[in-house]
């Protein structure tokens, strides 16, 4: 087993591995089968669905979640190799009264891909890993268990094509693409979700259907933003883009921006001013800030040439900031750029992936119409400096620019899909991790405080959350409020009643029939 700390952003490629403490491991606690689970197992056997059971030697490793602090014991783990297997598995679970969740890559921060509770059926899609590019249309047909690094490599090798998505190679396509999917090319091309042009999906009654803009449009809407509540996607159809020949990768370490709270507030205020400057910032630029004790690193990518970056963008970006202690500006080919952002090889095993972390994370999504105020920044950095210096564990905050001038994330109407956050400016990921199990609950309190320091100081901020940084501490009602606009959630409830009235597809924050 390997431990992977979830620092899947370009600037982390520049940080020494020695700064990270690694957790010791304990396996999940395996619990006996219930009567419903016995019924499920008998049904799966009768339909010849490949499965790992509690008694199987493979079960402990297959059941182990990415986030080790949230380990659940499934009733069974289906390992389908065909859509028929998926359909039969879902039908068996439904008739047995067992809840179902798909597992694409298994990186759910809340272990929803393990069911989010004991006793669910996990449908592991690891064998759905084909990637086939139609070079005439640029549309890639992608299995529901493909991981991001393998996807990026395959479409580039088959036709020099690219997609916007995150930088951690081991993340699976399923949750990442259907809950948004931000990458350093998303301001240029939109979110990963925006590239979906079709899906093959198994519904709660076991039916196999296609969801496209011209077929089952309401399901196409719901799956893009709330897929885990509506079905299991066995195949995605994704509209790719021509891969750029060169991408400028940059990183500036600015420790003097953390020499005091005042310095940090001033530096970020200046960056926010820059981020809203349409004379310099357009869709070609992506950047974020990585914060940890004593650390302020500004990094990202630029798609319009190194000369434009050095002569126009970089001087304005760095103007008014403390001088960087180190600077890196390098043009790279497409796959080389992704490799640098990933901090290691892109190719990972689809079937033997075994990397984990133990952590708690929360998100804050800010609104472009309500930039962070001086008071909010002072509150956040005061908390980060004072409480962060005595945190019970290592922690970091990543603050990425989603919105700003010409952002193609925000160019999409909110009504286009169940992912309706098209007015954001910054997205925070606040993350604390433990050096050993059992997990220290004080970490949760500290990370909660990072969020609250921002939101309480700007009560009219209309802050939201990002579902790919799913927060398991939220109630279902709180999650629905943060992840969906009210009109979106009302629509999703109606579609849940249509497509899954028995709530076969369930996790603790799923769309619910009872609202």
C-alpha positions in Angstrom: 0.0 0.0 0.0 1.2 3.5 -0.8 0.2 6.8 0.8 -0.6 9.6 -1.5 -1.1 13.1 -0.2 -3.7 14.8 -2.3 -1.6 17.8 -3.4 -2.7 17.5 -7.0 -1.8 21.0 -8.1 1.0 22.4 -10.2 2.7 24.4 -7.4 3.1 21.2 -5.3 5.5 19.8 -7.9 8.0 22.4 -6.6 7.8 21.4 -2.9 10.2 18.8 -1.3 8.6 15.6 -0.2 10.3 15.8 3.1 7.7 18.4 4.3 5.0 15.7 4.4 4.4 13.3 7.3 2.9 10.0 6.3 0.2 8.1 8.2 0.5 4.6 9.6 -2.2 2.3 8.4 -4.9 0.2 9.9 -7.3 -1.9 7.8 -11.1 -1.4 7.7 -13.1 -3.3 10.3 -15.0 -6.1 8.6 -18.5 -6.6 9.9 -20.8 -9.7 9.5 -23.4 -9.8 6.7 -27.0 -8.8 7.3 -30.0 -10.8 6.0 -30.4 -8.3 3.2 -26.7 -8.7 2.3 -27.1 -12.5 2.2 -30.0 -12.0 -0.2 -27.9 -9.7 -2.3 -25.0 -12.2 -2.5 -27.3 -15.0 -3.5 -28.8 -12.9 -6.3 -25.3 -11.8 -7.6 -24.2 -15.4 -7.6 -27.3 -16.4 -9.5 -26.7 -13.8 -12.2 -22.9 -14.7 -12.4 -21.9 -11.1 -11.5 -18.1 -11.0 -10.6 -18.0 -10.1 -7.0 -15.7 -9.8 -4.0 -17.4 -10.9 -0.7 -16.5 -10.4 2.9 -15.0 -13.8 2.9 -12.9 -13.2 -0.2 -9.1 -12.7 0.2 -9.4 -9.6 -2.1 -12.1 -7.9 0.0 -10.0 -6.0 2.5 -7.8 -4.3 -0.1 -10.8 -3.6 -2.4 -12.8 -2.2 0.5 -10.0 0.1 1.6 -11.0 3.7 0.9 -8.8 6.5 -0.4 -9.5 8.5 2.8 -8.4 6.0 5.4 -10.2 7.8 8.3 -13.6 7.0 6.7 -13.6 3.2 6.2 -16.9 1.4 5.6 -17.7 -2.3 5.1 -19.7 -2.9 1.9 -22.2 -5.7 1.8 -20.4 -6.8 -1.4 -18.1 -5.3 -4.1 -19.3 -6.0 -7.6 -16.4 -6.2 -10.2 -18.3 -6.0 -13.5 -16.7 -6.4 -16.9 -19.8 -5.7 -19.0 -22.8 -3.3 -18.7 -25.0 -6.4 -18.2 -23.1 -7.2 -15.0 -23.7 -3.6 -13.8 -27.4 -3.9 -14.6 -27.7 -7.2 -12.8 -25.8 -5.9 -9.8 -28.1 -2.9 -9.5 -31.2 -5.0 -9.9 -30.0 -7.4 -7.2 -29.3 -4.6 -4.8 -32.7 -3.0 -5.5 -34.7 -6.3 -4.9 -32.6 -6.9 -1.7 -33.2 -3.5 -0.3 -29.5 -2.6 -0.5 -28.2 0.9 -1.4 -25.8 1.2 -4.4 -22.8 3.5 -5.2 -20.4 3.3 -8.1 -16.7 3.4 -7.6 -14.7 4.9 -10.5 -11.4 5.9 -9.0 -12.5 5.8 -5.3 -11.2 9.3 -4.4 -14.3 10.6 -2.7 -13.2 12.7 0.2 -16.2 11.4 2.2 -15.8 7.8 1.0 -19.1 8.0 -0.8 -17.6 5.6 -3.4 -17.6 3.1 -0.5 -21.3 3.8 0.1 -20.8 6.4 2.8 -22.0 3.9 5.3 -21.7 0.2 6.1 -23.7 -2.3 4.1 -24.0 -0.8 0.6 -23.2 -2.5 -2.7 -20.1 -1.0 -4.3 -20.0 -1.3 -8.1 -16.3 -1.1 -8.8 -15.7 0.0 -12.5 -12.0 -0.7 -12.7 -12.4 -3.0 -15.7 -14.2 -0.2 -17.7 -10.9 1.4 -18.7 -10.9 1.6 -22.6 -10.2 5.0 -24.2 -11.0 5.3 -28.0 -10.6 8.6 -29.8 -12.6 9.3 -32.9 -10.0 11.4 -34.8 -12.7 12.8 -37.2 -14.9 14.3 -34.5 -12.4 14.6 -31.6 -14.9 12.8 -29.4 -13.4 10.2 -27.0 -15.3 7.2 -25.8 -14.1 6.6 -22.3 -14.9 3.8 -19.8 -16.3 4.8 -16.5 -13.3 3.4 -14.5 -10.6 5.3 -16.4 -8.1 7.4 -14.3 -7.1 10.9 -15.4 -3.5 10.3 -16.1 -4.3 7.4 -18.4 -7.0 9.3 -20.1 -4.8 12.3 -20.8 -2.0 10.0 -22.2 -4.4 7.9 -24.3 -6.1 10.8 -26.1 -2.8 12.6 -26.7 -1.2 9.4 -28.1 -4.2 8.7 -30.3 -4.6 12.1 -31.9 -2.7 14.9 -30.0 -5.9 15.8 -28.1 -6.5 17.2 -24.6 -9.2 17.7 -22.0 -9.6 20.0 -19.0 -9.4 18.1 -15.8 -7.5 17.8 -12.5 -3.8 17.0 -12.2 -3.9 13.9 -9.9 -3.3 11.0 -12.3 -5.0 8.4 -10.1 -8.4 10.2 -9.8 -11.2 8.3 -11.6 -13.3 10.0 -14.3 -16.7 9.2 -12.7 -17.0 11.6 -9.8 -14.4 14.1 -11.0 -16.2 14.7 -14.4 -19.7 14.6 -13.0 -19.2 16.9 -10.0 -17.3 19.7 -12.0 -13.7 18.7 -12.5 -11.4 21.7 -12.3 -8.0 21.8 -13.9 -5.4 24.5 -14.8 -6.9 24.5 -18.3 -10.5 25.0 -17.1 -10.5 28.8 -17.5 -9.5 28.1 -21.1 -11.9 25.2 -22.0 -14.4 24.9 -19.1 -14.7 22.3 -16.5 -14.3 18.6 -17.2 -18.1 18.3 -16.9 -18.6 20.7 -19.8 -16.8 18.3 -22.2 -19.4 15.6 -21.7 -21.5 15.1 -24.8 -23.0 11.7 -24.0 -23.2 8.9 -21.4 -24.2 5.3 -21.3 -25.9 4.7 -17.9 -27.5 2.0 -15.9 -30.6 3.3 -14.0 -32.1 2.1 -10.7 -34.4 -0.4 -12.4 -31.4 -1.9 -14.3 -32.3 -0.3 -17.6 -29.4 0.7 -20.0 -30.0 4.1 -21.6 -28.1 6.8 -23.4 -28.2 10.4 -22.1 -27.3 13.1 -24.6 -28.6 16.6 -25.5 -31.0 14.9 -27.8 -31.9 11.7 -25.8 -33.1 11.7 -22.2 -32.2 15.4 -21.9 -33.5 15.6 -18.3 -31.2 12.7 -17.3 -28.3 14.3 -19.2 -28.9 17.4 -17.1 -29.0 15.5 -13.8 -26.0 13.3 -14.4 -23.8 16.4 -14.9 -23.7 17.5 -11.3 -25.5 14.7 -9.4 -24.6 11.5 -11.1 -24.2 9.4 -7.9 -27.9 10.0 -7.2 -29.2 8.8 -10.6 -27.2 6.0 -12.1 -23.9 4.3 -12.9 -22.2 5.7 -16.0 -20.4 2.9 -17.8 -19.2 5.0 -20.7 -18.6 8.7 -21.3 -18.4 10.5 -24.6 -16.1 13.6 -24.2 -15.4 16.4 -26.7 -11.7 16.9 -26.7 -9.6 19.9 -27.8 -6.4 20.0 -29.8 -3.5 19.8 -27.4 -1.4 22.9 -27.2 2.2 22.6 -28.5 3.5 24.5 -25.5 2.2 25.5 -22.1 4.0 27.9 -19.8 4.3 26.6 -16.3 5.2 29.1 -13.6 5.7 29.0 -9.8 6.8 31.8 -7.5 7.7 31.1 -3.8 7.0 34.2 -1.8 7.7 33.5 1.9 7.8 37.2 2.7 4.1 37.3 2.1 3.7 35.2 5.2 6.1 37.2 7.4 3.0 38.8 9.0 -0.8 38.7 8.8 -0.7 42.2 7.3 1.8 41.1 4.6 -0.4 38.1 3.7 -3.6 40.2 3.5 -1.8 42.7 1.3 -0.4 40.1 -1.0 -3.7 38.3 -1.6 -5.6 41.6 -1.9 -3.2 42.6 -4.7 -3.6 39.2 -6.4 -7.4 39.6 -6.3 -7.1 43.0 -7.9 -4.9 41.4 -10.6 -7.4 38.5 -11.1 -10.2 41.0 -11.9 -8.1 43.1 -14.3 -9.5 42.3 -17.8 -6.7 44.3 -19.5 -4.2 41.5 -18.5 -6.2 38.4 -17.4 -8.1 36.3 -20.0 -8.9 32.6 -20.5 -5.3 31.8 -21.3 -4.2 32.2 -17.7 -4.8 29.9 -14.7 -3.3 30.3 -11.3 -3.7 29.4 -7.6 -2.1 30.1 -4.3 -0.8 27.4 -2.0 -0.7 28.3 1.7 0.8 26.4 4.6 2.7 27.7 7.7 5.4 30.1 6.4 4.5 29.3 2.8 2.9 31.4 0.1 3.4 29.9 -3.4 1.8 31.4 -6.5 1.7 29.0 -9.5 -0.2 28.1 -12.6 -0.2 27.9 -16.4 -0.4 30.2 -19.4 -1.4 29.2 -22.9 -0.4 32.2 -25.0 3.4 32.0 -25.2 6.3 32.6 -22.9 7.0 36.1 -24.4 3.5 37.3 -23.7 3.7 35.9 -20.2 7.1 37.4 -19.4 6.4 40.8 -21.0 2.8 41.4 -20.1 1.3 39.0 -17.6 4.1 38.3 -15.1 5.1 41.9 -14.4 1.5 42.8 -13.5 0.9 39.6 -11.5 4.0 40.2 -9.3 3.6 44.0 -9.1 3.2 45.0 -5.4 4.1 41.6 -4.1 7.2 40.8 -2.0 10.0 39.6 -4.1 9.9 35.8 -4.8 12.7 33.8 -3.2 12.6 31.4 -6.1 11.0 31.6 -9.5 10.3 29.1 -12.2 9.0 29.9 -15.7 9.3 27.1 -18.2 7.6 26.3 -21.5 6.7 22.6 -21.8 4.9 20.2 -24.2 1.4 19.1 -23.2 2.2 15.8 -21.6 5.3 17.2 -20.0 3.2 20.0 -18.5 0.7 17.5 -17.1 3.5 15.4 -15.7 5.0 18.4 -13.9 1.7 19.4 -12.5 1.1 15.8 -11.3 4.6 15.7 -9.6 5.2 12.3 -11.2 4.2 9.8 -13.9 0.8 10.1 -15.6 0.3 6.4 -16.2 -1.1 4.5 -13.2 -2.6 1.0 -12.9 -6.3 0.9 -13.5 -6.7 -2.4 -11.6 -4.0 -2.3 -8.9 -4.1 1.3 -7.8 -3.3 1.4 -4.1 -2.7 5.0 -2.8 -4.3 6.5 0.2 -4.3 9.5 2.6 -6.0 10.2 5.9 -7.5 13.7 6.1 -10.4 16.1 6.5 -11.1 18.8 3.9 -13.7 21.6 3.3 -14.2 24.1 0.6 -15.3 27.7 0.3 -16.5 29.0 -3.1 -16.6 32.8 -3.3 -18.6 34.9 -5.7 -17.2 37.0 -8.5 -19.8 39.7 -7.7 -18.7 39.7 -4.1 -14.8 39.6 -4.0 -13.2 38.8 -0.7 -13.3 41.8 1.6 -10.4 43.2 3.6 -12.2 42.0 6.7 -12.6 38.4 5.4 -8.9 38.2 4.4 -7.8 39.6 7.7 -9.9 37.1 9.5 -8.7 34.2 7.4 -5.0 35.0 7.7 -5.2 35.9 11.4 -6.7 32.4 12.0 -4.2 30.7 9.7 -1.3 32.5 11.4 -2.4 32.1 15.0 -4.2 28.8 15.1 -2.3 27.4 12.2 1.0 27.6 14.0 -0.4 25.3 16.7 -2.5 23.1 14.5 -2.7 19.5 15.7 -1.6 18.3 12.3 -0.1 19.5 9.0 -2.5 21.5 6.9 -2.7 23.5 3.7 -5.1 25.8 1.9 -5.3 25.9 -1.9 -7.1 28.9 -3.4 -7.7 28.6 -7.1 -9.0 31.2 -9.5 -12.2 29.8 -11.2 -13.8 33.1 -12.4 -12.4 36.4 -13.5 -12.3 38.0 -17.0 -13.0 35.6 -19.9 -13.3 32.5 -17.7 -14.9 29.7 -19.7 -16.1 28.1 -16.5 -18.5 31.0 -15.9 -19.4 31.3 -19.6 -21.8 28.4 -19.3 -25.3 29.1 -18.1 -26.2 27.9 -14.6 -29.3 26.2 -16.1 -27.2 24.0 -18.4 -26.6 21.2 -15.9 -27.1 20.3 -12.3 -23.6 21.7 -11.7 -24.9 25.3 -11.5 -22.0 27.3 -9.9 -21.2 29.6 -12.8 -20.5 32.8 -10.9 -17.5 31.9 -8.7 -14.3 33.8 -8.3 -12.1 31.7 -5.9 -12.4 28.2 -4.7 -10.7 27.3 -1.4 -9.7 23.8 -0.4 -8.8 23.7 3.3 -7.1 20.4 4.2 -5.7 18.9 7.3 -4.1 15.4 7.5 -2.9 13.2 10.2 0.4 11.5 10.7 -1.2 8.4 12.1 -4.4 6.6 12.8 -6.7 7.0 14.7 -7.6 10.4 13.3 -7.3 13.3 15.7 -10.8 15.0 15.8 -9.1 18.3 16.6 -8.1 18.5 12.9 -11.7 18.7 12.0 -12.2 21.6 14.4 -9.2 23.4 13.0 -10.2 23.0 9.3 -13.7 24.1 10.2 -12.2 27.2 11.6 -10.4 28.0 8.4 -13.7 28.0 6.6 -15.5 29.9 9.3 -12.8 32.6 9.4 -13.8 33.6 5.9 -17.6 33.1 5.9 -18.3 34.7 9.3 -16.3 37.8 8.4 -18.2 38.4 5.2 -21.9 37.6 6.0 -23.2 38.8 2.6 -20.6 36.7 0.7 -23.2 34.2 -0.6 -20.5 31.5 -0.2 -21.0 28.0 -1.6 -19.2 24.7 -1.6 -17.5 22.5 -4.2 -18.8 18.9 -4.4 -15.5 17.4 -5.5 -14.1 18.5 -2.2 -17.1 16.9 -0.5 -17.4 17.6 3.2 -18.7 14.6 5.2 -19.4 16.7 8.2 -22.3 18.4 6.4 -25.9 17.2 6.9 -27.8 16.3 3.7 -29.7 19.6 3.9 -26.5 21.6 4.4 -24.8 19.9 1.4 -27.8 20.5 -0.8 -27.8 24.2 0.1 -24.0 24.6 -0.6 -23.7 22.5 -3.7 -26.9 23.4 -5.5 -29.0 26.5 -6.1 -32.6 26.1 -4.7 -34.2 25.9 -8.1 -31.6 23.3 -9.2 -32.2 21.1 -6.2 -36.0 21.3 -6.6 -35.6 20.1 -10.2 -33.3 17.3 -9.1 -35.8 16.1 -6.5 -38.4 15.8 -9.3 -36.0 13.8 -11.5 -35.1 11.6 -8.5 -38.8 10.7 -8.1 -38.9 9.9 -11.8 -35.7 7.9 -12.2 -35.0 6.5 -8.7 -38.1 6.7 -6.5 -36.8 4.0 -4.1 -33.5 5.8 -3.6 -31.4 2.8 -4.8 -28.5 5.1 -5.5 -27.7 6.7 -2.1 -25.0 8.3 -0.1 -25.4 10.5 3.0 -25.6 13.7 0.8 -27.5 12.2 -2.2 -30.5 13.9 -3.8 -33.5 12.6 -1.9 -37.1 11.9 -2.9 -38.4 13.4 0.3 -36.5 16.6 -0.4 
